[in-house]
Amino acid sequence: MFDSDVSRDDRAKKMTRRVFLAGCATVAASFAVLGLRKSPAIEAETAVHGTPGEVIIANFSNDGKSLGRQTVAKIVKTDAEWRQQLGNNSFDIARRADTEMPYTGVTWNEHGHGIFRCVCCDTALFSSQTKFDSGTGWPSFWAPIAKENIVEVADNSLLVERTEVKCVRCEGHLGHVFNDGPDPTGLRYCMNSASMHFMKT
């Protein structure tokens, strides 16, 4: 009886060892197969965003002086390149159309004189002369510095029709425009601070 218990233990140990080794082999094979395939995260980081081509933009000095129009190449980069340039917060907002929390952006309460430029490509977007306090917690303007420097597209992402505002050169997400602004346009360009940088004069 004692001998049979020992043999049973030996067989159980061999079986446990066999199952363990088979499991390790399966896991190793799975990793090998996965290594041959590109993960969705890697594919996302190598995805190219933007439409190649040329656009005409209006150039401005930081003090708001018009420097004339210029034909420039559009900016096209991979997500990895954008993320490295912008950091996670501005990347999520400018490249993934996220929205910053109200009253948290660096320029929502900026009252200095200067130009708001695209954080992605430096295109002039808004002047401090058209900025107003909308009470919303986001930088708000009643007009862009030049209509040709932005693009307005329909946005139905929240099941409500809105108008998204993008930079014309790099297609970076800036915010949305609404019809509840002050005179003289009656518009409120509600922008994200993280999509722009302010050049104070």
Secondary structure, DSSP 8 states (H G I E B T S, - for coil): -HHHHHHHHHHHHHHHHHHHHHHHHHHHHHHHHHHHS--HHHHHHH-EES--SEEEEEEE-TTS-EEEEEEEE---EEHHHHHHHH-HHHIIIIIT-----TT-STTTT--SSEEEEETTT--EEEEGGGEE--SSSS-EESS-S-GGGEEEEEE-TTSS-EEEEEETTT--EEEEEES---TTTT-EEEE-GGGEEEEE-
